[in-house]
Amino acid sequence: MGYDPDTSLGGPYEGFPCTRPSLLVAATGQDVGVRRDAFGAITAAYWKPVYKYVRLRWRKSNDEAKDLTQHFFAEMLEGSLLADFDPARASFATYLRMRLDGFVSNQNRDAGRLKRGGGFELVSLDFETAERELPVQANGEISMEEYFHREWQREMFALAVEDLRALARQKGKDVPLRVFEDHDLQEQPAAYAELALRYGLPETAVTNYLAWARRELRRLLLDRLAEVTGGDRDFRHEARELFGPKR
């Protein structure tokens, strides 16, 4: 199911939590282990949008986009990209895209200058899945800048869904999770009555299960967002983008 960033999942934004300690800060600290863990989480949130953007905006081949993506994040880890970020000037997602444009432009100018970085191993990047998710042709109705941002929102949602699945396994809530997957994650959602029959539940249980899953997904998504945005202002702006304006 394609994620709709205009979803009203979870209701108005006045309940957004305050930002947790940002991974952007942790990734620039002195502790190598903390830096690597933080960097891995940042990479997980942003690598797919980076890869897809390079493929479409810069018209790179699959292999070229793979190399550029890997080396962009290696350079991020080794260089000053994170430390140079100023949340007063742009959101982190916008800043990252602008730095990516500069990186690819420099690589085009200085062909063959790519270098491996630092002995750090990036998180596993599933390029085959990212390639399958590319549109057959670019949507001319949106800019590439907007495409990058939407793909990042989509990836944040996908990561939060995986977090929800892990939480459901931990809490023994397999049936509520399956009800949620059969309804909210389908292009053609099953009706409440059909889900009740399928799982041998009263319809009230279906309603309660969906409410639990949506509430937890919203919380998990906001937790993810808090970690990879550049402070409270950036976080709240991106949360409004995801959940829509206050009603």
QUIKA-V437976 format. One record per pair of residues at least 4 apart in sequence whose ideal C-beta (glycine too) atoms are under 8 Angstrom apart, sorted by sequence separation. I is the first residue (numbers start at 1). GAP is how many residues later the second one is. D is the distance in Angstrom with one decimal. If there is no record, write none. Layout:
[[I | GAP | D] [I | GAP | D]]
//
This chain:
[[3 | 4 | 7.6] [11 | 4 | 7.3] [21 | 4 | 6.3] [22 | 4 | 7.1] [23 | 4 | 5.8] [24 | 4 | 7.1] [25 | 4 | 7.0] [31 | 4 | 6.3] [32 | 4 | 6.3] [33 | 4 | 6.5] [34 | 4 | 6.1] [35 | 4 | 6.0] [36 | 4 | 6.4] [37 | 4 | 6.8] [38 | 4 | 6.4] [39 | 4 | 6.2] [40 | 4 | 6.4] [41 | 4 | 6.8] [42 | 4 | 6.2] [43 | 4 | 5.2] [46 | 4 | 5.8] [47 | 4 | 6.1] [48 | 4 | 6.2] [49 | 4 | 5.9] [50 | 4 | 6.3] [51 | 4 | 6.5] [52 | 4 | 6.2] [53 | 4 | 5.1] [54 | 4 | 5.1] [55 | 4 | 7.7] [60 | 4 | 3.9] [61 | 4 | 6.7] [62 | 4 | 6.5] [63 | 4 | 6.5] [64 | 4 | 6.2] [65 | 4 | 6.1] [66 | 4 | 6.4] [67 | 4 | 6.1] [68 | 4 | 6.0] [69 | 4 | 6.8] [70 | 4 | 6.3] [71 | 4 | 6.1] [72 | 4 | 6.5] [73 | 4 | 6.6] [74 | 4 | 6.3] [75 | 4 | 5.2] [80 | 4 | 5.0] [81 | 4 | 7.3] [86 | 4 | 7.6] [87 | 4 | 7.7] [90 | 4 | 4.3] [91 | 4 | 6.8] [92 | 4 | 6.0] [93 | 4 | 6.6] [94 | 4 | 6.4] [95 | 4 | 6.3] [96 | 4 | 6.2] [97 | 4 | 6.6] [98 | 4 | 6.8] [99 | 4 | 6.2] [100 | 4 | 6.3] [101 | 4 | 6.1] [102 | 4 | 6.3] [103 | 4 | 6.5] [104 | 4 | 6.4] [105 | 4 | 6.6] [106 | 4 | 6.0] [107 | 4 | 7.1] [126 | 4 | 6.5] [127 | 4 | 6.0] [128 | 4 | 6.7] [129 | 4 | 6.5] [130 | 4 | 7.3] [135 | 4 | 6.4] [142 | 4 | 4.4] [143 | 4 | 6.9] [144 | 4 | 6.5] [145 | 4 | 6.8] [146 | 4 | 6.2] [147 | 4 | 6.3] [148 | 4 | 6.5] [149 | 4 | 6.5] [150 | 4 | 6.3] [151 | 4 | 6.4] [152 | 4 | 6.5] [153 | 4 | 6.5] [154 | 4 | 6.4] [155 | 4 | 6.3] [156 | 4 | 6.4] [157 | 4 | 6.5] [158 | 4 | 6.8] [159 | 4 | 6.5] [160 | 4 | 6.4] [161 | 4 | 6.6] [162 | 4 | 6.6] [163 | 4 | 6.3] [164 | 4 | 6.2] [165 | 4 | 6.6] [166 | 4 | 6.4] [167 | 4 | 6.2] [168 | 4 | 8.0] [173 | 4 | 5.8] [174 | 4 | 6.3] [175 | 4 | 6.3] [176 | 4 | 6.4] [177 | 4 | 6.3] [178 | 4 | 6.1] [179 | 4 | 6.3] [180 | 4 | 5.4] [181 | 4 | 4.8] [182 | 4 | 6.3] [186 | 4 | 6.9] [190 | 4 | 4.5] [191 | 4 | 7.0] [192 | 4 | 6.3] [193 | 4 | 6.5] [194 | 4 | 6.1] [195 | 4 | 6.2] [196 | 4 | 7.9] [201 | 4 | 4.1] [202 | 4 | 7.6] [203 | 4 | 6.5] [204 | 4 | 6.3] [205 | 4 | 6.1] [206 | 4 | 6.4] [207 | 4 | 6.4] [208 | 4 | 6.4] [209 | 4 | 6.4] [210 | 4 | 6.1] [211 | 4 | 6.2] [212 | 4 | 6.2] [213 | 4 | 6.0] [214 | 4 | 6.3] [215 | 4 | 6.6] [216 | 4 | 6.1] [217 | 4 | 6.0] [218 | 4 | 6.4] [219 | 4 | 6.4] [220 | 4 | 6.5] [221 | 4 | 6.3] [222 | 4 | 6.2] [223 | 4 | 6.9] [224 | 4 | 6.8] [225 | 4 | 5.9] [230 | 4 | 4.2] [231 | 4 | 6.8] [232 | 4 | 6.2] [233 | 4 | 6.4] [234 | 4 | 6.3] [235 | 4 | 6.2] [236 | 4 | 6.5] [237 | 4 | 6.6] [238 | 4 | 6.4] [239 | 4 | 6.0] [240 | 4 | 7.2] [21 | 5 | 6.7] [29 | 5 | 5.7] [30 | 5 | 8.0] [53 | 5 | 7.7] [55 | 5 | 5.8] [60 | 5 | 4.4] [76 | 5 | 4.6] [87 | 5 | 7.2] [90 | 5 | 4.7] [125 | 5 | 7.8] [142 | 5 | 5.6] [168 | 5 | 4.3] [169 | 5 | 7.2] [180 | 5 | 7.1] [181 | 5 | 7.6] [184 | 5 | 6.8] [190 | 5 | 5.0] [196 | 5 | 4.9] [201 | 5 | 5.8] [229 | 5 | 4.2] [240 | 5 | 6.4] [29 | 6 | 5.8] [54 | 6 | 5.2] [75 | 6 | 6.9] [76 | 6 | 6.4] [89 | 6 | 7.5] [107 | 6 | 6.7] [138 | 6 | 7.5] [167 | 6 | 7.7] [168 | 6 | 6.3] [183 | 6 | 4.5] [195 | 6 | 7.3] [196 | 6 | 6.2] [229 | 6 | 4.4] [240 | 6 | 7.7] [28 | 7 | 7.3] [55 | 7 | 7.3] [58 | 7 | 7.9] [85 | 7 | 6.2] [106 | 7 | 7.9] [107 | 7 | 6.6] [182 | 7 | 7.5] [183 | 7 | 5.8] [196 | 7 | 4.7] [199 | 7 | 7.8] [26 | 8 | 5.4] [27 | 8 | 5.5] [60 | 8 | 6.4] [90 | 8 | 7.3] [139 | 8 | 7.1] [142 | 8 | 7.4] [168 | 8 | 6.6] [182 | 8 | 5.0] [190 | 8 | 7.1] [201 | 8 | 7.8] [26 | 9 | 6.8] [29 | 9 | 7.9] [86 | 9 | 7.9] [138 | 9 | 7.3] [168 | 9 | 3.8] [183 | 9 | 7.9] [196 | 9 | 7.2] [226 | 9 | 5.5] [229 | 9 | 5.4] [54 | 10 | 7.8] [55 | 10 | 4.6] [58 | 10 | 7.9] [85 | 10 | 5.4] [193 | 10 | 6.2] [196 | 10 | 5.2] [225 | 10 | 6.1] [26 | 11 | 7.6] [27 | 11 | 4.0] [54 | 11 | 4.4] [192 | 11 | 5.1] [195 | 11 | 4.9] [26 | 12 | 3.7] [27 | 12 | 4.8] [165 | 12 | 6.3] [183 | 12 | 6.4] [164 | 13 | 7.1] [182 | 13 | 6.0] [225 | 13 | 5.8] [24 | 14 | 7.8] [51 | 14 | 5.5] [54 | 14 | 5.3] [192 | 14 | 4.9] [225 | 14 | 6.1] [23 | 15 | 4.3] [27 | 15 | 6.0] [51 | 15 | 7.2] [54 | 15 | 6.3] [192 | 15 | 6.8] [164 | 16 | 7.7] [179 | 16 | 5.5] [182 | 16 | 7.4] [222 | 17 | 6.4] [225 | 17 | 7.2] [23 | 18 | 5.3] [24 | 18 | 7.1] [51 | 18 | 4.5] [81 | 18 | 5.6] [23 | 19 | 5.4] [50 | 19 | 5.3] [179 | 20 | 6.4] [178 | 21 | 7.2] [221 | 21 | 7.1] [47 | 22 | 6.0] [50 | 22 | 6.2] [179 | 22 | 7.8] [50 | 23 | 7.6] [161 | 24 | 7.3] [175 | 24 | 5.9] [218 | 25 | 7.7] [47 | 26 | 6.5] [175 | 26 | 7.7] [184 | 26 | 7.0] [179 | 27 | 5.8] [183 | 27 | 6.2] [72 | 28 | 6.1] [75 | 28 | 6.8] [180 | 29 | 6.7] [184 | 29 | 7.2] [43 | 30 | 5.2] [179 | 30 | 4.5] [180 | 30 | 6.0] [184 | 30 | 7.1] [72 | 31 | 5.3] [179 | 31 | 6.4] [72 | 32 | 7.9] [176 | 33 | 3.8] [180 | 33 | 3.6] [39 | 34 | 7.8] [42 | 34 | 8.0] [175 | 34 | 7.0] [179 | 34 | 7.4] [180 | 34 | 7.5] [68 | 35 | 7.5] [68 | 36 | 6.0] [71 | 36 | 7.8] [176 | 36 | 5.7] [177 | 36 | 6.6] [39 | 37 | 7.5] [176 | 37 | 5.8] [180 | 37 | 7.9] [39 | 38 | 5.3] [68 | 39 | 6.4] [78 | 39 | 4.9] [173 | 39 | 7.4] [42 | 40 | 8.0] [77 | 40 | 5.9] [78 | 40 | 5.0] [74 | 41 | 7.9] [77 | 41 | 6.0] [35 | 42 | 7.8] [74 | 42 | 6.5] [75 | 42 | 6.5] [71 | 43 | 4.8] [74 | 43 | 3.0] [77 | 43 | 5.6] [53 | 44 | 6.9] [57 | 44 | 7.8] [60 | 44 | 7.8] [71 | 44 | 7.2] [74 | 44 | 6.6] [71 | 45 | 7.7] [168 | 45 | 7.8] [50 | 46 | 7.6] [54 | 46 | 7.3] [58 | 46 | 5.1] [68 | 46 | 7.8] [71 | 46 | 7.3] [74 | 46 | 7.3] [46 | 47 | 7.7] [53 | 47 | 6.7] [67 | 47 | 6.3] [74 | 48 | 7.1] [97 | 48 | 6.6] [73 | 49 | 5.7] [164 | 49 | 6.5] [167 | 49 | 6.2] [27 | 50 | 7.8] [46 | 50 | 6.1] [50 | 50 | 5.9] [54 | 50 | 6.2] [58 | 50 | 7.9] [94 | 51 | 7.8] [97 | 51 | 5.0] [70 | 52 | 6.4] [97 | 52 | 7.8] [164 | 52 | 5.8] [164 | 53 | 5.0] [167 | 53 | 7.1] [28 | 54 | 5.0] [27 | 55 | 5.3] [28 | 55 | 5.0] [70 | 55 | 7.2] [93 | 55 | 7.5] [94 | 55 | 7.6] [69 | 56 | 7.0] [93 | 56 | 5.9] [161 | 56 | 6.8] [164 | 56 | 5.8] [160 | 57 | 5.8] [163 | 57 | 4.3] [24 | 58 | 5.7] [69 | 58 | 7.9] [66 | 59 | 7.8] [93 | 59 | 5.3] [160 | 60 | 4.5] [163 | 60 | 7.8] [24 | 61 | 6.6] [66 | 61 | 5.3] [160 | 61 | 3.8] [163 | 61 | 7.1] [157 | 64 | 6.4] [160 | 64 | 5.5] [62 | 65 | 7.3] [156 | 65 | 6.4] [159 | 65 | 5.7] [24 | 68 | 6.5] [156 | 68 | 5.6] [62 | 69 | 6.0] [156 | 69 | 6.2] [156 | 72 | 7.8] [51 | 74 | 7.6] [47 | 75 | 7.9] [47 | 76 | 7.6] [51 | 76 | 6.6] [55 | 76 | 7.8] [47 | 78 | 5.5] [52 | 78 | 6.2] [56 | 78 | 7.1] [43 | 79 | 5.8] [44 | 79 | 5.4] [51 | 79 | 5.0] [55 | 79 | 6.1] [56 | 79 | 7.9] [43 | 80 | 5.2] [39 | 81 | 7.2] [52 | 81 | 7.1] [40 | 82 | 7.4] [43 | 82 | 8.0] [48 | 82 | 5.0] [52 | 82 | 5.9] [56 | 82 | 5.4] [40 | 83 | 4.7] [36 | 84 | 6.0] [48 | 85 | 7.5] [157 | 85 | 7.9] [156 | 86 | 7.5] [57 | 87 | 4.4] [56 | 88 | 6.5] [153 | 88 | 7.0] [153 | 89 | 6.0] [57 | 90 | 7.9] [53 | 91 | 6.7] [56 | 91 | 7.0] [57 | 91 | 7.7] [149 | 92 | 7.8] [53 | 94 | 7.0] [52 | 95 | 7.7] [53 | 95 | 4.7] [52 | 96 | 7.8] [53 | 98 | 7.2] [49 | 99 | 5.3] [52 | 99 | 5.4] [49 | 100 | 7.9] [49 | 102 | 4.1] [48 | 103 | 6.5] [49 | 103 | 4.3] [46 | 106 | 6.5] [49 | 106 | 6.2] [45 | 107 | 7.3] [48 | 107 | 5.0] [46 | 109 | 7.6] [45 | 110 | 6.3] [45 | 111 | 6.3] [45 | 114 | 6.6] [44 | 115 | 6.6] [95 | 135 | 7.5] [92 | 136 | 6.9] [93 | 136 | 7.8] [92 | 137 | 5.5] [91 | 138 | 6.9] [92 | 138 | 4.2] [91 | 139 | 6.7] [92 | 142 | 6.0] [87 | 143 | 3.6] [91 | 143 | 4.9] [87 | 144 | 4.5] [5 | 145 | 6.2] [85 | 145 | 5.9] [93 | 145 | 7.2] [87 | 146 | 6.4] [91 | 146 | 6.3] [87 | 147 | 5.2] [91 | 147 | 6.5] [5 | 148 | 4.6] [5 | 149 | 7.6] [3 | 150 | 6.8] [3 | 151 | 4.5] [2 | 152 | 7.5] [3 | 154 | 4.4] [3 | 155 | 7.3] [45 | 179 | 7.0] [46 | 182 | 7.3] [1 | 183 | 8.0] [45 | 183 | 4.7] [1 | 184 | 5.0] [1 | 185 | 6.0] [1 | 186 | 5.6] [41 | 186 | 6.4] [42 | 186 | 5.8] [41 | 187 | 7.1] [20 | 203 | 7.0] [10 | 204 | 6.3] [22 | 204 | 7.6] [23 | 204 | 4.6] [24 | 204 | 7.2] [9 | 205 | 5.7] [10 | 205 | 6.8] [17 | 205 | 6.2] [22 | 205 | 6.4] [23 | 205 | 5.8] [24 | 205 | 7.9] [16 | 206 | 6.1] [17 | 206 | 7.9] [20 | 206 | 4.8] [22 | 206 | 7.7] [24 | 206 | 5.9] [10 | 207 | 7.6] [11 | 207 | 8.0] [19 | 207 | 4.7] [20 | 207 | 6.2] [22 | 207 | 7.2] [9 | 208 | 6.8] [10 | 208 | 3.1] [22 | 208 | 6.9] [9 | 209 | 5.6] [17 | 209 | 6.8] [22 | 209 | 6.8] [19 | 210 | 7.3] [19 | 212 | 6.4] [19 | 213 | 4.8] [18 | 214 | 6.5] [19 | 216 | 4.8] [16 | 219 | 7.5] [16 | 220 | 6.1] [13 | 223 | 7.4] [16 | 223 | 5.1] [13 | 226 | 5.6] [13 | 227 | 5.7] [13 | 230 | 5.5] [12 | 231 | 7.8] [11 | 232 | 7.8] [13 | 232 | 7.9] [14 | 232 | 6.4] [10 | 233 | 6.1] [13 | 233 | 5.5] [9 | 234 | 6.6] [12 | 234 | 5.0] [7 | 235 | 7.7] [8 | 235 | 6.9] [12 | 235 | 5.2] [5 | 236 | 6.5] [7 | 236 | 7.2] [8 | 236 | 5.7] [11 | 236 | 7.9] [5 | 237 | 5.8] [7 | 237 | 7.5] [6 | 238 | 5.8]]
//
